[in-house]
């Protein structure tokens, strides 16, 4: 049985590399804007399952791993910024704020048609960010590829407090993934 990661994200690949399991990547190319739901947890769950099912349509003996991650500030989902100006605006908005990182995970066995899914939330508080460090960060990191314009290095750099599971670091809740893979008889 093959294992397929429904993404080409380097962060998600890193999560699977840590587990030392053989897998291949196939981007789902799922149109995320086709799903409308204002609840971030529900949306992360729906999108993860939809991505897994889309890839599963073309693979009859596979375990598909899909995930989605949102940053939520004041009940508003902060997606990937469209440009560096928007990235600057997002990071300024997160300065000295508490927000949630919501991560959805779906593991779909195409042979048994069994879908396992979960959503994990972590609450983060950023310290005060100054203009220089935000601009420096935007120049150095791929902010346009990350929800709310930051990735794990930014989290380590900017976070004052992290409350909850740090498994979202790789954009996949790794502990939950291990459990789901084992339920599909995959040794991890």
N, CA, C and O atoms as a DFTB+ gen file, in Angstrom:
752 C
 N C O
     1  1       0.850      -1.171       0.000
     2  2       0.000       0.000       0.000
     3  2       0.902       1.242       0.000
     4  3       1.819       1.361       0.812
     5  1       0.621       2.154      -0.920
     6  2       1.450       3.354      -0.976
     7  2       0.886       4.441      -0.061
     8  3      -0.311       4.487       0.222
     9  1       1.784       5.309       0.387
    10  2       1.414       6.442       1.214
    11  2       1.616       7.693       0.360
    12  3       2.675       7.899      -0.233
    13  1       0.577       8.514       0.315
    14  2       0.631       9.720      -0.505
    15  2       0.337      10.933       0.364
    16  3      -0.671      10.982       1.069
    17  1       1.222      11.899       0.303
    18  2       1.006      13.188       0.942
    19  2       0.352      14.094      -0.091
    20  3       0.918      14.335      -1.158
    21  1      -0.832      14.593       0.222
    22  2      -1.590      15.430      -0.716
    23  2      -1.105      16.871      -0.670
    24  3      -1.889      17.798      -0.465
    25  1       0.192      17.044      -0.863
    26  2       0.789      18.374      -0.795
    27  2       2.236      18.299      -1.261
    28  3       2.867      17.243      -1.218
    29  1       2.740      19.430      -1.702
    30  2       4.169      19.522      -1.980
    31  2       4.840      20.517      -1.038
    32  3       5.966      20.953      -1.279
    33  1       4.144      20.867       0.027
    34  2       4.674      21.797       1.014
    35  2       5.937      21.212       1.655
    36  3       5.922      20.072       2.118
    37  1       7.021      21.980       1.684
    38  2       8.233      21.475       2.334
    39  2       8.034      21.230       3.832
    40  3       8.697      20.369       4.410
    41  1       7.132      21.977       4.457
    42  2       6.870      21.801       5.887
    43  2       6.166      20.467       6.141
    44  3       6.494      19.747       7.083
    45  1       5.200      20.155       5.287
    46  2       4.473      18.893       5.438
    47  2       5.357      17.704       5.076
    48  3       5.282      16.654       5.714
    49  1       6.190      17.867       4.057
    50  2       7.138      16.802       3.708
    51  2       8.075      16.530       4.876
    52  3       8.403      15.379       5.165
    53  1       8.498      17.582       5.534
    54  2       9.398      17.434       6.673
    55  2       8.764      16.572       7.773
    56  3       9.446      15.764       8.403
    57  1       7.482      16.744       7.995
    58  2       6.783      15.941       9.005
    59  2       6.868      14.455       8.669
    60  3       7.113      13.631       9.551
    61  1       6.670      14.112       7.411
    62  2       6.744      12.712       7.017
    63  2       8.181      12.207       7.004
    64  3       8.435      11.043       7.315
    65  1       9.116      13.074       6.647
    66  2      10.528      12.680       6.688
    67  2      10.955      12.328       8.107
    68  3      11.736      11.399       8.309
    69  1      10.450      13.063       9.084
    70  2      10.760      12.787      10.489
    71  2      10.310      11.378      10.860
    72  3      10.974      10.690      11.636
    73  1       9.180      10.953      10.301
    74  2       8.622       9.629      10.625
    75  2       9.350       8.508       9.910
    76  3       9.161       7.335      10.232
    77  1      10.181       8.860       8.941
    78  2      10.997       7.873       8.212
    79  2      10.134       6.785       7.574
    80  3      10.403       5.592       7.711
    81  1       9.093       7.231       6.875
    82  2       8.246       6.288       6.140
    83  2       8.323       6.628       4.651
    84  3       8.478       7.794       4.287
    85  1       8.216       5.621       3.796
    86  2       8.236       5.905       2.355
    87  2       6.903       6.535       1.931
    88  3       5.832       6.075       2.328
    89  1       6.988       7.579       1.130
    90  2       5.777       8.246       0.659
    91  2       6.090       8.987      -0.629
    92  3       7.248       9.214      -0.977
    93  1       5.038       9.354      -1.317
    94  2       5.222      10.239      -2.457
    95  2       4.276      11.415      -2.293
    96  3       3.300      11.347      -1.546
    97  1       4.577      12.489      -2.997
    98  2       3.743      13.677      -2.897
    99  2       2.985      13.911      -4.191
   100  3       3.527      13.795      -5.290
   101  1       1.729      14.242      -4.027
   102  2       0.879      14.635      -5.145
   103  2       0.033      15.798      -4.651
   104  3      -0.783      15.623      -3.747
   105  1       0.212      16.977      -5.226
   106  2      -0.621      18.095      -4.772
   107  2      -2.078      17.853      -5.138
   108  3      -2.381      17.364      -6.226
   109  1      -2.974      18.199      -4.224
   110  2      -4.393      17.952      -4.489
   111  2      -4.958      18.936      -5.498
   112  3      -5.914      18.624      -6.208
   113  1      -4.371      20.120      -5.563
   114  2      -4.890      21.189      -6.434
   115  2      -6.388      21.407      -6.205
   116  3      -7.129      21.758      -7.123
   117  1      -6.805      21.194      -4.976
   118  2      -8.212      21.377      -4.623
   119  2      -8.523      22.859      -4.541
   120  3      -7.750      23.625      -3.965
   121  1      -9.631      23.264      -5.102
   122  2     -10.054      24.660      -5.066
   123  2     -10.641      24.961      -3.685
   124  3     -11.827      24.739      -3.441
   125  1      -9.796      25.468      -2.790
   126  2     -10.217      25.716      -1.411
   127  2     -11.323      26.755      -1.315
   128  3     -12.124      26.720      -0.381
   129  1     -11.377      27.665      -2.254
   130  2     -12.414      28.699      -2.202
   131  2     -13.799      28.144      -2.526
   132  3     -14.799      28.841      -2.359
   133  1     -13.864      26.883      -2.991
   134  2     -15.165      26.267      -3.276
   135  2     -15.909      25.870      -2.003
   136  3     -17.106      25.588      -2.042
   137  1     -15.200      25.849      -0.884
   138  2     -15.804      25.499       0.406
   139  2     -15.965      26.780       1.219
   140  3     -14.996      27.499       1.463
   141  1     -17.171      27.050       1.624
   142  2     -17.462      28.242       2.423
   143  2     -17.914      27.805       3.814
   144  3     -18.936      27.135       3.965
   145  1     -17.148      28.188       4.817
   146  2     -17.515      27.923       6.197
   147  2     -16.735      28.896       7.064
   148  3     -15.514      28.987       6.944
   149  1     -17.407      29.607       7.917
   150  2     -16.743      30.631       8.734
   151  2     -16.088      30.061       9.990
   152  3     -15.292      30.743      10.635
   153  1     -16.416      28.818      10.340
   154  2     -15.818      28.203      11.522
   155  2     -14.471      27.584      11.127
   156  3     -14.448      26.633      10.347
   157  1     -13.358      28.098      11.642
   158  2     -12.040      27.614      11.220
   159  2     -11.811      26.124      11.466
   160  3     -11.193      25.448      10.643
   161  1     -12.302      25.610      12.585
   162  2     -12.111      24.181      12.875
   163  2     -12.879      23.330      11.875
   164  3     -12.353      22.346      11.353
   165  1     -14.108      23.706      11.613
   166  2     -14.921      22.971      10.652
   167  2     -14.304      23.062       9.263
   168  3     -14.229      22.067       8.543
   169  1     -13.865      24.255       8.892
   170  2     -13.271      24.448       7.574
   171  2     -11.989      23.624       7.413
   172  3     -11.792      22.998       6.371
   173  1     -11.121      23.615       8.421
   174  2      -9.890      22.820       8.353
   175  2     -10.207      21.341       8.187
   176  3      -9.518      20.639       7.447
   177  1     -11.238      20.866       8.865
   178  2     -11.645      19.464       8.767
   179  2     -12.204      19.143       7.374
   180  3     -11.827      18.145       6.760
   181  1     -13.093      19.989       6.895
   182  2     -13.705      19.770       5.575
   183  2     -12.650      19.793       4.474
   184  3     -12.633      18.920       3.605
   185  1     -11.771      20.790       4.511
   186  2     -10.757      20.917       3.459
   187  2      -9.775      19.748       3.473
   188  3      -9.414      19.234       2.415
   189  1      -9.344      19.327       4.644
   190  2      -8.424      18.192       4.734
   191  2      -9.048      16.936       4.131
   192  3      -8.406      16.226       3.357
   193  1     -10.298      16.669       4.491
   194  2     -10.989      15.491       3.949
   195  2     -11.175      15.607       2.438
   196  3     -10.988      14.630       1.713
   197  1     -11.540      16.788       1.964
   198  2     -11.771      16.983       0.528
   199  2     -10.487      16.766      -0.270
   200  3     -10.518      16.161      -1.342
   201  1      -9.380      17.246       0.237
   202  2      -8.089      17.059      -0.440
   203  2      -7.723      15.585      -0.494
   204  3      -7.269      15.089      -1.526
   205  1      -7.921      14.883       0.622
   206  2      -7.604      13.447       0.659
   207  2      -8.478      12.670      -0.315
   208  3      -7.987      11.806      -1.041
   209  1      -9.765      12.972      -0.330
   210  2     -10.682      12.261      -1.245
   211  2     -10.350      12.555      -2.706
   212  3     -10.433      11.666      -3.553
   213  1      -9.976      13.791      -3.000
   214  2      -9.653      14.131      -4.391
   215  2      -8.477      13.300      -4.892
   216  3      -8.540      12.745      -5.989
   217  1      -7.421      13.206      -4.117
   218  2      -6.268      12.389      -4.508
   219  2      -6.668      10.916      -4.548
   220  3      -6.231      10.170      -5.425
   221  1      -7.495      10.508      -3.601
   222  2      -7.922       9.108      -3.524
   223  2      -8.707       8.614      -4.726
   224  3      -8.766       7.408      -4.966
   225  1      -9.306       9.513      -5.482
   226  2     -10.072       9.116      -6.669
   227  2      -9.217       8.364      -7.682
   228  3      -9.731       7.529      -8.427
   229  1      -7.933       8.648      -7.717
   230  2      -7.050       8.036      -8.713
   231  2      -6.109       6.982      -8.142
   232  3      -5.205       6.519      -8.838
   233  1      -6.311       6.600      -6.893
   234  2      -5.429       5.621      -6.247
   235  2      -6.290       4.657      -5.434
   236  3      -6.937       5.053      -4.464
   237  1      -6.290       3.408      -5.837
   238  2      -7.209       2.434      -5.224
   239  2      -6.618       1.643      -4.059
   240  3      -7.349       0.941      -3.362
   241  1      -5.319       1.745      -3.840
   242  2      -4.699       1.020      -2.737
   243  2      -3.664       1.933      -2.070
   244  3      -2.460       1.686      -2.139
   245  1      -4.156       2.977      -1.433
   246  2      -3.256       3.969      -0.859
   247  2      -3.824       4.550       0.427
   248  3      -5.027       4.507       0.686
   249  1      -2.919       5.090       1.212
   250  2      -3.298       5.895       2.368
   251  2      -2.906       7.327       2.018
   252  3      -1.735       7.634       1.793
   253  1      -3.911       8.187       1.978
   254  2      -3.708       9.578       1.592
   255  2      -3.670      10.434       2.854
   256  3      -4.537      10.314       3.719
   257  1      -2.671      11.288       2.955
   258  2      -2.525      12.201       4.093
   259  2      -2.740      13.617       3.576
   260  3      -2.050      14.067       2.661
   261  1      -3.697      14.308       4.168
   262  2      -3.963      15.696       3.774
   263  2      -4.154      16.531       5.032
   264  3      -4.626      16.044       6.059
   265  1      -3.779      17.786       4.927
   266  2      -3.956      18.671       6.086
   267  2      -4.186      20.098       5.616
   268  3      -3.957      20.445       4.458
   269  1      -4.641      20.902       6.550
   270  2      -4.815      22.321       6.292
   271  2      -4.572      23.063       7.586
   272  3      -4.853      22.549       8.669
   273  1      -4.050      24.273       7.475
   274  2      -3.702      25.049       8.650
   275  2      -4.174      26.482       8.462
   276  3      -4.019      27.075       7.395
   277  1      -4.757      27.024       9.535
   278  2      -5.209      28.415       9.534
   279  2      -4.681      29.119      10.770
   280  3      -4.516      28.516      11.831
   281  1      -4.423      30.395      10.612
   282  2      -4.164      31.261      11.744
   283  2      -5.436      32.089      11.914
   284  3      -5.954      32.658      10.953
   285  1      -5.929      32.145      13.148
   286  2      -7.199      32.824      13.413
   287  2      -6.974      33.921      14.447
   288  3      -6.574      33.655      15.581
   289  1      -7.238      35.160      14.034
   290  2      -7.110      36.316      14.903
   291  2      -8.471      36.994      14.983
   292  3      -9.037      37.389      13.964
   293  1      -8.992      37.127      16.200
   294  2     -10.294      37.773      16.407
   295  2     -11.389      37.150      15.525
   296  3     -12.167      37.864      14.891
   297  1     -11.436      35.839      15.495
   298  2     -12.424      35.069      14.721
   299  2     -12.303      35.260      13.212
   300  3     -13.234      34.932      12.477
   301  1     -11.178      35.782      12.740
   302  2     -10.954      35.971      11.309
   303  2      -9.779      35.102      10.871
   304  3      -8.713      35.123      11.487
   305  1      -9.989      34.336       9.799
   306  2      -8.930      33.489       9.270
   307  2      -7.939      34.345       8.486
   308  3      -8.310      35.086       7.576
   309  1      -6.669      34.219       8.867
   310  2      -5.601      34.879       8.122
   311  2      -4.976      33.835       7.197
   312  3      -4.317      32.903       7.655
   313  1      -5.186      33.998       5.919
   314  2      -4.657      33.042       4.946
   315  2      -3.272      33.476       4.505
   316  3      -2.666      34.341       5.138
   317  1      -2.761      32.893       3.433
   318  2      -1.476      33.307       2.885
   319  2      -1.633      34.721       2.318
   320  3      -2.608      35.008       1.624
   321  1      -0.682      35.593       2.612
   322  2      -0.788      36.951       2.066
   323  2      -0.606      36.950       0.548
   324  3       0.109      36.118      -0.009
   325  1      -1.264      37.894      -0.099
   326  2      -1.185      38.005      -1.556
   327  2       0.128      38.637      -2.011
   328  3       0.621      38.354      -3.103
   329  1       0.686      39.495      -1.160
   330  2       1.938      40.175      -1.490
   331  2       2.638      40.575      -0.187
   332  3       2.103      40.367       0.902
   333  1       3.829      41.145      -0.310
   334  2       4.610      41.498       0.880
   335  2       3.976      42.631       1.684
   336  3       4.171      42.721       2.897
   337  1       3.231      43.480       1.018
   338  2       2.528      44.554       1.723
   339  2       1.476      43.961       2.669
   340  3       1.333      44.398       3.810
   341  1       0.745      42.959       2.171
   342  2      -0.246      42.297       3.018
   343  2       0.442      41.501       4.132
   344  3      -0.078      41.426       5.245
   345  1       1.598      40.910       3.845
   346  2       2.358      40.182       4.870
   347  2       2.749      41.130       6.006
   348  3       2.645      40.778       7.181
   349  1       3.196      42.324       5.649
   350  2       3.549      43.337       6.635
   351  2       2.343      43.696       7.508
   352  3       2.455      43.809       8.728
   353  1       1.221      43.868       6.874
   354  2      -0.022      44.208       7.583
   355  2      -0.415      43.079       8.557
   356  3      -0.820      43.345       9.689
   357  1      -0.294      41.821       8.106
   358  2      -0.648      40.684       8.966
   359  2       0.266      40.590      10.178
   360  3      -0.206      40.427      11.304
   361  1       1.577      40.693       9.953
   362  2       2.509      40.573      11.069
   363  2       2.343      41.726      12.050
   364  3       2.467      41.528      13.258
   365  1       2.071      42.902      11.561
   366  2       1.779      44.031      12.450
   367  2       0.522      43.759      13.272
   368  3       0.472      44.082      14.459
   369  1      -0.485      43.171      12.647
   370  2      -1.744      42.868      13.349
   371  2      -1.538      41.818      14.439
   372  3      -2.244      41.829      15.448
   373  1      -0.578      40.914      14.248
   374  2      -0.327      39.850      15.225
   375  2       0.559      40.308      16.387
   376  3       0.612      39.644      17.423
   377  1       1.245      41.427      16.223
   378  2       2.125      41.930      17.269
   379  2       1.346      42.164      18.565
   380  3       0.332      42.863      18.578
   381  1       1.836      41.567      19.649
   382  2       1.240      41.666      20.994
   383  2      -0.186      41.118      21.058
   384  3      -0.978      41.545      21.898
   385  1      -0.510      40.187      20.187
   386  2      -1.861      39.606      20.153
   387  2      -1.817      38.112      20.452
   388  3      -0.812      37.435      20.235
   389  1      -2.946      37.630      20.956
   390  2      -3.176      36.199      21.157
   391  2      -4.017      35.725      19.986
   392  3      -4.990      36.379      19.614
   393  1      -3.648      34.587      19.400
   394  2      -4.372      34.043      18.253
   395  2      -4.278      32.525      18.272
   396  3      -3.498      31.952      19.033
   397  1      -5.066      31.889      17.444
   398  2      -5.085      30.424      17.372
   399  2      -4.469      29.938      16.066
   400  3      -4.604      30.568      15.017
   401  1      -3.794      28.809      16.161
   402  2      -3.353      28.080      14.976
   403  2      -4.201      26.811      14.948
   404  3      -4.141      25.986      15.860
   405  1      -4.983      26.674      13.893
   406  2      -5.911      25.547      13.741
   407  2      -5.375      24.644      12.635
   408  3      -5.159      25.090      11.508
   409  1      -5.165      23.375      12.965
   410  2      -4.622      22.431      12.001
   411  2      -5.575      21.254      11.837
   412  3      -5.932      20.591      12.811
   413  1      -5.978      21.003      10.610
   414  2      -6.828      19.860      10.295
   415  2      -5.992      18.760       9.664
   416  3      -5.034      19.032       8.941
   417  1      -6.357      17.531       9.937
   418  2      -5.662      16.366       9.385
   419  2      -6.691      15.342       8.927
   420  3      -7.664      15.070       9.631
   421  1      -6.473      14.780       7.751
   422  2      -7.294      13.669       7.271
   423  2      -6.373      12.583       6.744
   424  3      -5.414      12.861       6.023
   425  1      -6.670      11.352       7.107
   426  2      -5.955      10.187       6.598
   427  2      -7.005       9.264       6.012
   428  3      -7.866       8.744       6.723
   429  1      -6.920       9.067       4.692
   430  2      -7.948       8.329       3.950
   431  2      -7.345       7.062       3.351
   432  3      -6.389       7.115       2.578
   433  1      -7.924       5.920       3.725
   434  2      -7.511       4.638       3.169
   435  2      -8.428       4.341       1.982
   436  3      -9.617       4.078       2.162
   437  1      -7.881       4.385       0.791
   438  2      -8.709       4.227      -0.409
   439  2      -9.193       2.791      -0.604
   440  3     -10.191       2.559      -1.287
   441  1      -8.501       1.844      -0.016
   442  2      -8.917       0.441      -0.139
   443  2     -10.134       0.152       0.742
   444  3     -11.089      -0.483       0.296
   445  1     -10.096       0.621       1.999
   446  2     -11.187       0.351       2.938
   447  2     -12.236       1.460       2.938
   448  3     -13.321       1.299       3.498
   449  1     -11.902       2.588       2.304
   450  2     -12.756       3.793       2.280
   451  2     -12.908       4.413       3.669
   452  3     -13.845       5.172       3.916
   453  1     -11.984       4.085       4.571
   454  2     -12.029       4.625       5.929
   455  2     -11.313       5.975       5.979
   456  3     -10.170       6.100       5.539
   457  1     -11.996       6.975       6.518
   458  2     -11.444       8.317       6.668
   459  2     -11.299       8.632       8.152
   460  3     -12.276       8.581       8.899
   461  1     -10.097       8.953       8.574
   462  2      -9.845       9.398       9.943
   463  2      -9.497      10.877       9.869
   464  3      -8.733      11.300       9.000
   465  1     -10.057      11.657      10.779
   466  2      -9.758      13.091      10.744
   467  2      -9.727      13.669      12.150
   468  3     -10.323      13.133      13.084
   469  1      -9.018      14.770      12.264
   470  2      -8.909      15.462      13.548
   471  2      -8.565      16.922      13.294
   472  3      -8.047      17.286      12.239
   473  1      -8.863      17.735      14.278
   474  2      -8.494      19.145      14.243
   475  2      -7.848      19.471      15.581
   476  3      -8.389      19.140      16.636
   477  1      -6.689      20.121      15.535
   478  2      -6.009      20.538      16.751
   479  2      -5.840      22.053      16.737
   480  3      -5.636      22.666      15.689
   481  1      -5.929      22.633      17.918
   482  2      -5.781      24.079      18.050
   483  2      -4.713      24.391      19.088
   484  3      -4.627      23.747      20.133
   485  1      -3.919      25.372      18.781
   486  2      -2.882      25.861      19.680
   487  2      -3.051      27.376      19.779
   488  3      -3.283      28.042      18.770
   489  1      -2.939      27.918      20.978
   490  2      -3.049      29.360      21.162
   491  2      -1.649      29.947      21.343
   492  3      -0.847      29.462      22.142
   493  1      -1.386      30.991      20.587
   494  2      -0.067      31.631      20.582
   495  2      -0.231      33.114      20.895
   496  3      -1.200      33.742      20.471
   497  1       0.712      33.661      21.633
   498  2       0.770      35.103      21.846
   499  2       2.117      35.593      21.327
   500  3       3.172      35.110      21.739
   501  1       2.061      36.558      20.415
   502  2       3.294      37.173      19.929
   503  2       3.689      38.313      20.859
   504  3       2.830      39.008      21.403
   505  1       4.978      38.499      21.035
   506  2       5.488      39.657      21.760
   507  2       5.364      40.880      20.846
   508  3       4.911      40.756      19.708
   509  1       5.756      42.037      21.326
   510  2       5.731      43.242      20.501
   511  2       6.788      43.096      19.407
   512  3       7.960      42.845      19.686
   513  1       6.352      43.258      18.164
   514  2       7.261      43.168      17.023
   515  2       7.565      44.581      16.522
   516  3       6.662      45.405      16.371
   517  1       8.832      44.845      16.270
   518  2       9.134      46.176      15.751
   519  2       9.244      46.149      14.231
   520  3       9.383      45.092      13.615
   521  1       9.180      47.333      13.651
   522  2       9.136      47.492      12.195
   523  2      10.361      46.862      11.518
   524  3      10.234      46.202      10.487
   525  1      11.539      47.070      12.102
   526  2      12.765      46.538      11.510
   527  2      12.722      45.014      11.419
   528  3      13.009      44.443      10.367
   529  1      12.358      44.353      12.533
   530  2      12.389      42.886      12.517
   531  2      11.312      42.302      11.601
   532  3      11.527      41.254      10.991
   533  1      10.172      42.957      11.498
   534  2       9.140      42.483      10.574
   535  2       9.639      42.603       9.134
   536  3       9.514      41.659       8.353
   537  1      10.196      43.744       8.787
   538  2      10.712      43.933       7.422
   539  2      11.848      42.967       7.113
   540  3      11.915      42.421       6.012
   541  1      12.731      42.755       8.065
   542  2      13.836      41.818       7.907
   543  2      13.302      40.395       7.693
   544  3      13.787      39.661       6.831
   545  1      12.310      40.026       8.482
   546  2      11.711      38.696       8.369
   547  2      11.065      38.507       6.985
   548  3      11.236      37.466       6.352
   549  1      10.340      39.504       6.536
   550  2       9.667      39.434       5.235
   551  2      10.681      39.284       4.101
   552  3      10.417      38.582       3.125
   553  1      11.835      39.935       4.222
   554  2      12.885      39.826       3.193
   555  2      13.524      38.444       3.187
   556  3      13.895      37.933       2.130
   557  1      13.653      37.844       4.355
   558  2      14.418      36.597       4.503
   559  2      13.599      35.316       4.306
   560  3      14.136      34.304       3.857
   561  1      12.311      35.354       4.637
   562  2      11.510      34.129       4.658
   563  2      10.419      34.131       3.588
   564  3      10.010      35.191       3.113
   565  1       9.948      32.930       3.209
   566  2       8.914      32.818       2.160
   567  2       7.519      33.119       2.705
   568  3       6.660      32.238       2.739
   569  1       7.298      34.347       3.124
   570  2       6.062      34.721       3.813
   571  2       4.814      34.552       2.948
   572  3       3.718      34.383       3.482
   573  1       4.959      34.595       1.640
   574  2       3.794      34.463       0.761
   575  2       3.298      33.019       0.676
   576  3       2.223      32.764       0.132
   577  1       4.068      32.083       1.206
   578  2       3.688      30.668       1.186
   579  2       3.140      30.191       2.518
   580  3       2.868      29.003       2.691
   581  1       2.974      31.127       3.475
   582  2       2.600      30.744       4.837
   583  2       1.349      31.473       5.306
   584  3       1.187      32.672       5.079
   585  1       0.477      30.733       5.959
   586  2      -0.704      31.352       6.567
   587  2      -0.245      32.437       7.530
   588  3       0.647      32.209       8.348
   589  1      -0.848      33.610       7.435
   590  2      -0.563      34.765       8.285
   591  2       0.875      35.273       8.142
   592  3       1.349      36.035       8.984
   593  1       1.564      34.859       7.089
   594  2       2.900      35.371       6.742
   595  2       4.018      34.915       7.675
   596  3       5.057      35.571       7.740
   597  1       3.836      33.808       8.398
   598  2       4.949      33.296       9.197
   599  2       4.934      31.777       9.190
   600  3       3.894      31.141       9.020
   601  1       6.132      31.214       9.381
   602  2       6.268      29.760       9.488
   603  2       6.940      29.451      10.820
   604  3       6.977      30.307      11.704
   605  1       7.463      28.260      10.974
   606  2       7.933      27.827      12.292
   607  2       9.087      28.679      12.830
   608  3       9.154      28.916      14.036
   609  1       9.989      29.141      11.971
   610  2      11.056      30.010      12.460
   611  2      10.481      31.320      12.997
   612  3      10.934      31.834      14.020
   613  1       9.494      31.847      12.306
   614  2       8.838      33.073      12.763
   615  2       8.149      32.851      14.090
   616  3       8.168      33.713      14.969
   617  1       7.539      31.684      14.228
   618  2       6.874      31.367      15.490
   619  2       7.887      31.337      16.633
   620  3       7.648      31.901      17.701
   621  1       9.013      30.678      16.398
   622  2      10.052      30.623      17.428
   623  2      10.609      32.011      17.724
   624  3      10.937      32.331      18.867
   625  1      10.707      32.810      16.703
   626  2      11.282      34.152      16.850
   627  2      10.328      35.130      17.546
   628  3      10.761      35.948      18.357
   629  1       9.033      35.047      17.230
   630  2       8.075      36.052      17.671
   631  2       7.220      35.645      18.869
   632  3       6.666      36.514      19.542
   633  1       7.099      34.360      19.148
   634  2       6.156      33.902      20.172
   635  2       6.622      34.249      21.583
   636  3       7.777      34.035      21.951
   637  1       5.702      34.783      22.344
   638  2       5.928      35.043      23.766
   639  2       5.427      33.855      24.577
   640  3       6.058      33.439      25.549
   641  1       4.260      33.304      24.153
   642  2       3.662      32.131      24.798
   643  2       3.079      31.216      23.727
   644  3       2.540      31.675      22.720
   645  1       3.199      29.907      23.969
   646  2       2.542      28.903      23.133
   647  2       1.804      27.989      24.087
   648  3       2.410      27.394      24.978
   649  1       0.496      27.875      23.905
   650  2      -0.318      27.037      24.768
   651  2      -1.012      25.988      23.909
   652  3      -1.921      26.296      23.138
   653  1      -0.571      24.750      24.057
   654  2      -1.154      23.671      23.275
   655  2      -0.066      22.855      22.620
   656  3       1.121      23.031      22.895
   657  1      -0.485      21.969      21.760
   658  2       0.424      21.038      21.115
   659  2       1.240      21.736      20.031
   660  3       0.681      22.423      19.176
   661  1       2.539      21.562      20.064
   662  2       3.437      22.188      19.097
   663  2       3.545      21.373      17.812
   664  3       4.372      21.690      16.957
   665  1       2.737      20.342      17.659
   666  2       2.793      19.496      16.469
   667  2       2.462      20.228      15.177
   668  3       2.790      19.741      14.095
   669  1       1.823      21.379      15.267
   670  2       1.475      22.122      14.064
   671  2       2.716      22.651      13.353
   672  3       2.616      23.103      12.213
   673  1       3.876      22.607      13.994
   674  2       5.104      23.173      13.436
   675  2       5.300      22.763      11.980
   676  3       5.731      23.571      11.157
   677  1       4.989      21.530      11.669
   678  2       5.174      21.028      10.306
   679  2       3.875      21.095       9.504
   680  3       3.773      20.482       8.441
   681  1       2.894      21.824       9.998
   682  2       1.587      21.976       9.341
   683  2       0.802      20.672       9.313
   684  3      -0.163      20.531       8.561
   685  1       1.221      19.733      10.132
   686  2       0.515      18.461      10.313
   687  2       0.616      18.103      11.792
   688  3       1.715      18.136      12.348
   689  1      -0.489      17.761      12.447
   690  2      -0.387      17.295      13.837
   691  2       0.247      15.899      13.871
   692  3      -0.440      14.889      13.715
   693  1       1.554      15.863      14.076
   694  2       2.350      14.647      13.905
   695  2       1.908      13.519      14.826
   696  3       1.809      12.376      14.380
   697  1       1.638      13.804      16.101
   698  2       1.215      12.725      17.013
   699  2      -0.078      12.074      16.546
   700  3      -0.224      10.853      16.602
   701  1      -1.006      12.890      16.088
   702  2      -2.277      12.353      15.579
   703  2      -2.028      11.560      14.299
   704  3      -2.639      10.511      14.094
   705  1      -1.142      12.046      13.441
   706  2      -0.801      11.328      12.206
   707  2      -0.241       9.951      12.525
   708  3      -0.626       8.969      11.889
   709  1       0.647       9.860      13.483
   710  2       1.209       8.563      13.866
   711  2       0.091       7.607      14.277
   712  3       0.065       6.454      13.846
   713  1      -0.824       8.085      15.103
   714  2      -1.952       7.260      15.551
   715  2      -2.791       6.781      14.358
   716  3      -3.154       5.608      14.279
   717  1      -3.093       7.699      13.434
   718  2      -3.919       7.343      12.277
   719  2      -3.202       6.363      11.357
   720  3      -3.832       5.457      10.811
   721  1      -1.900       6.529      11.177
   722  2      -1.151       5.597      10.329
   723  2      -1.144       4.204      10.954
   724  3      -1.312       3.206      10.254
   725  1      -0.953       4.137      12.245
   726  2      -0.964       2.832      12.927
   727  2      -2.332       2.168      12.828
   728  3      -2.411       0.944      12.722
   729  1      -3.403       2.943      12.860
   730  2      -4.750       2.378      12.690
   731  2      -4.928       1.828      11.283
   732  3      -5.834       1.031      11.040
   733  1      -4.073       2.243      10.354
   734  2      -4.099       1.725       8.995
   735  2      -3.008       0.694       8.760
   736  3      -2.628       0.424       7.620
   737  1      -2.501       0.114       9.863
   738  2      -1.473      -0.948       9.844
   739  2      -0.163      -0.514       9.208
   740  3       0.538      -1.319       8.594
   741  1       0.161       0.754       9.356
   742  2       1.452       1.263       8.872
   743  2       2.354       1.427      10.076
   744  3       2.008       2.108      11.042
   745  1       3.506       0.801      10.008
   746  2       4.463       0.840      11.117
   747  2       5.175       2.176      11.125
   748  3       5.796       2.590      10.145
   749  1       5.063       2.837      12.268
   750  2       5.745       4.126      12.457
   751  2       6.510       4.058      13.755
   752  3       7.168       5.026      14.135
